[in-house]
Amino acid sequence: MLRNIYLKELKDCFRDRRTLILTVLLPVIMMSGLTFFYENMISEDEGETYQLAVVESAMNEAEMIFTGVKNVELIESSNLEQSILDGDAQGGLQFTPNFIEATQNGGKASVTLIGDSFSQKSNQLNAIIMSTLAFFEKTVVAENLQEGGVDPSVMQPFAIEQIELTNEDPNVEMLAFLIPLILSIAIGVGSGPSASDLFAGEKEKKTMEALLMTPVKRSTLLLAKWLTIATIGSVIGIVTLGVVAMEISLFTENLKNAVSFGNDAYLIIGLAILLSIIYAAFTASLIMITSIAAKTIKEAGSYSSPVMMIAMFPAMVIVGVGVNELTAFHFVVPIMNLFTLIKELMFGIVNYEHILLAFGSNIACMIIFFVIGRIMFMKDKWVMN
């Protein structure tokens, strides 16, 4: 009986074209858009050329300073501020008269940098300008010291050497944030409409009473409906992982280069799929409660939307935490452990203790929420409209 009800509910969910679009196509489209957005955000600086406005009288000095800086194009302007406001340049540079001569002879020299802090390109250009001027300043100081018979090394009493402990691609951090965010949103958006329809929808259509009059235990009905929601969420999670993996492999360059699992590739992929299934079951229990509590599909959507948005908060907490800084706490808290565990897996780390903590906490919370849903479903005031 359980199998028959489960297959019927599952078939009804995928028979409805509107639900099919909401549960399958919409999450895939959203996640594809996020994937290409992040790829574009990572690669947008590659080959980018910035326009720097300089007054005509200082053009020769600017060309001497910025020789070799290929991604900065110098343009003449009589009004630096207006050129930036008109969009002709992302920044402006103004020197005092005879700037280079003054720096070499110990005279007074200053630079005025004009930019728009609300423009990302302007900020990036400012960083390039500051780096170039710092290098020019260092060169001038060294030349002046040599002319005065002073060893330039006195200006650098010690050397700084930086050692990076990880040789991972920096973009892997972006993937470690992107994949669980995509997964959590896709599972929530995909299974939400089905959960609303299976409980609140039955009450709204006045079919719940007839369903309860059948010689089937309420617990069996509840389990069949929960399995339907969990199955849809699992399918959406697996499809999303597959689509995103395919898009990263075939249509991106920076994100693709960041992924390198080595000999543990199949193990990591299998764990990611298993985690998505467990997370889908956890989400099914949670949004099942919201649908049982609601009287209409619209009301169920209002209840479940904040629940789906909860995934945003762990993402903000984890994004600045290094892999070596993760503790058992991060793997015990549901939803957060989706981000932390996938973050470890993206870095090629397979820690079975952390895996068991994450899986166990999600399963425990799933059971608790399911029991709460069962208690509500067994009472007429929650299932009768």
N, C-alpha and C positions, 0 to 999 in steps of 0.2 A: 504493500500500500504506500509506504514512504517513497519507494522508487517511482511509482506511477504518478504520485502527486508532484514529486520533484521534477520529473520529465515534462509533465504538463505545464507547470509554472515556467520552466525554462523555455519550452517551446512557445508559450504565449508571449514571453518577453521578447524573444527574437523575431516573432511574427509581426509585431507592431513596428511599422516603418519609422514612426516618430521616435520610439524608444531606441530602436536600432541606431538611428542617427545620433541620438544623444549619448548612448552608451559606448558606441564603437568609433564612429567617424569623428565626432567632435573632439574627444580626447586625443586621438591620433593627430588631427589637424593642429590642435593647440600645442602638442608636444613637438611636432615637426617645426612649427613656427618658433618655439623657444630654442630648439637646437640650432637653427640657422641664424637666429638673433644673436646667440652667444658666439657662434663662429664668426659672424660679422663683427661683433664687438671686439673679439680678440685680434682679428686681422685688419681692422680698419686703419691702424697706424702704419701698416706696411706700405711703403712706397708713397706715403702721404707727403705732399709738398705744401708748405705754409708760406703765406705772403707777409713780408715784413716791410712796413712803410718807413721810409727814411727821407729826410729833407734833402734837396738837391745838393746843398753845400757840404753835406756830410757823406755823400754817396761813396766817394773814393775811400774814405777811412772805414766805412762799413764793409766795403768789398774786401779790404785788406784783413779785417778782423774775421770775417765770415768765409774766407777762402777755405775750401775743403768741406764746408757744411753743405751737403748736396740737397737736403730737404728744406732749405730756406731760400726763398726767392725774394730778392730785394727789389722794391718798386719805389720810384720817386713820388713824393707827395708834398704839396705845399701846406696841407692841413692834415696832420697825422690823425687827430681825433675824428675828423669827418670821414677819412678813408676807412677807419675801423667801423664807424657807424653805418657807412654805406655798404659794408661787406666786401670792399676791395682788398682789405688786409685784415689779418687776425691780430696784429700787434704793430706797435710803432716804437721807433728808437730815435732818440735825440741826443746828440753829443754837444759838449761845450766847444767853442771855436778852437781849432788846432788841437784836437783831442789827443792824437797820437804823439804829436811833438811835445805837448805838455806832460804826458806820462813819462816820456823819455828824459825830459829836462828837470823833472821834479816840480813842475808847475801844478796849478790847480786844475783838476779835470773831473768831470762828473758825467754820468749817464742817466738819462730819464727814460724809463721803460713804461710804455702805455699799453694797456690791455683791458680785456673784458673778463672779469672773473666768473661771469655766468656762462661763458663759452668754453667748452671743453678743448676745442682747437686752440683757442687763445691761451689757455693754461698750459697746454702741451708746448706751444711755441715759446712761451715765457720760460719754461724749463730748459729748452734748447738754448735760448739766449743767455740765461744765467750760467749754464755750463760752458758755453763758448767764451763769455766774458771772464769767467773764472780762469779758464786756461790762458786767455790773453794776458790777464793780470799776472799770473804766475810767470809767464814768459818775460814780461816787461821787468818784473822784479829781479829775475835771474840776470837779465842783460845789464840792468843798472848796478847790480852787485859786482858783476865781472868788470865793468868799467871803473868801479871804485876800488878794485883790487881785493874784493872780499869773496871768499868761497861761497857760492850759492847754497851749499849744503847746510850752512848755519841757519837757513830759514826752514830747514826740515830736519830737526834733531832726531827724529825717529821715523821709521817706516811702519805702515799699517798693512798687515796681510790678513785677508779674510778667507776662512776655510768654510765651505758649504758642506754640511754633513750629508745632504741628500743630492743625488744626481738625477732626481725625477724631473720630468718636464713641468715647468710652472703651471701649464694649462691643466694638469691633472687635478689640481685643486678646484678649478672651475668645473670640471666634470664631476668631481666628488660632491659638489653642491648641486649641479644641474640634474644628475640622474635621479637621486631620491626625491627632489622637488617635483620633477616630471612624473615620477611614479606615484607619489602621494596624491597629486592633483588628478592624475588620470584615473586612479582607482576610485577616488571620491566622486568625481564628476560622472564616471561611468556607471557605478553601482547605485548612485543616488536616485535617479529616476525609477529604477526597478524597485528599490526599497519603498519609495513613496507609493508606487502603484500596487504593490503586493499587500499592503496593510491599509494605509490611508485611502488608497484608491478603492479597495473593496468596501470600506465603510461609506465612502462618498457615493458609490454606485449601488448601494443597498444590497450587495451580494454577500456580505460577510455573514449576515444572519442565516441565509440559506446554506452557506458553506459550513457553518457550525452545527447545523441540523443533520448533517450527514454522519453516518456511524464511524467517524474517524476521530481519534483522540486529538484534543487541541495541541498537545505536545508534539504529535506527529505532523500536524499542519504547520506548526511553528518551525519545526526542524526542517521540513521540506522547503518552506519559504526562505529560511536563513541559508540553507545550502544553495538555493537559487541565487541569492544576492552574492554570496561568497564566490560561487562559480563565475558569475558575470564579472565580478571584480578581479578574480584571478586571471580570467581570459584577457581582460583589458590590460592588466599589469604585464602579462607575458607578451601580448601583442605590442604594447608600448615599448617594452624593452627591446623586442626584436626590430621594430621599425626604427627606433632611435639608434640602435647598434648598426643597422644597415645604412642609415643616413650618415652617421659619423664615418663609417668605413668607406662609403662610395662618394659622398658629396662634400666632405669637409677635409681640410688639410691639417689645421692646427690641433683640433680636437682628436683627430685620428693619430697624429704623432705622439699625443700625450698618453695613449693607451699602450701598455706593454705588460702583460701578465706572465709572460714566460711559460714555464712548464705547468703552472697552476691555472692556466686559462680556463679549461673545462670545469675544474673544481670551483673557481670563482663564479663562472657563469651559472653553474648549477645552484650554488648557494644564493646567488642573487634571485634566481627564479623561485627557489623555495621561500626566501624571505618575502617576495612579492605575494606569494600565495598566503602565507601566514598573516601578512599585513592586510590583505584583502578580507580574510576571515575576521580579523579584529575590527576592521572598518564596518563589515557587514553587521556585526553585533551592535556596534555603536549607533549606526544610522537606523537599524531596525527599531531601536528604542524610540527614536525621534518619530518614526513613522507610526508606531503603535500609539504614541501619545497624541498624534495629530488626528483631526477629524476629516481634513480634506487634503488633496495632493498639494495644493498651494501652501497650506499650513505646514505640511511635512517638509516642503522645500525651504520654508522660512526657518524651521528648526534645524535642518541638516546643514544649511550653508555655513553658519558659524562653526559647526563641528569640523567641516572640511577646511576652514581657514586656519584652524589650530596648527596645521602643519607648517605654516609660515614662521611661527615663533621659534621652534627648534632650529629651523634653517638659519635664522639670524644669530642664534647662540653658537652654533657649531662652526659657522663660516670662518671665525677667527681663531679657532682652536686647532693646534697642531696634532698630528696623529699620535705623537709620543706623550701628549698632554691628556689624552682621553683616559678616563677612570671608569671603574665599574658602574658608577652612578649614571654615566652617559649611556650605558648599554642596558640599564634596568628600566629607565623611563620610557614608556611606550611612545611611539611616533618619533621621539628624539633618537631612539636606537636605530630607526630606519636610516637616518642620516649618518650616524656614527659608524654603523657596521658597513654600509656601502662605502663610506669614506676610507675605512681600513682596506676593504677589498679593492678599491680603485688604486690604492698604493701597493697592491700585491701582498698585503698582510693577511694571513689566515690564522686568527687566534681563536681556537676552539672554545676557550673559556668565555670570551666575549660573544661568540656565536650562540652558545648555550644560554647565556644570560639574556640576550636579545630575543631569541626564540621563546624561551621560557616565560619571560615577562609578558610578551604579546599573547601567548597562549593562555596564560593565567588571567589576564585582563579580558581576553575574548570570552572565556568561560564565565567570568563574573558578570559581564554585560549581558551575555546570553541568559544567565539565570535571572537577572533583573527583567529582561524582556519576557521570559517565560512567566514570571510572577504577574507581570502586567497583562499578558495575553490570557491568563487563566481567569481574570476578573472581567465581568461583563461591562463594567463602566469604562474600560479601555478599548474594548472591541466592538461595542454597540454604539452606533452614532445616534 
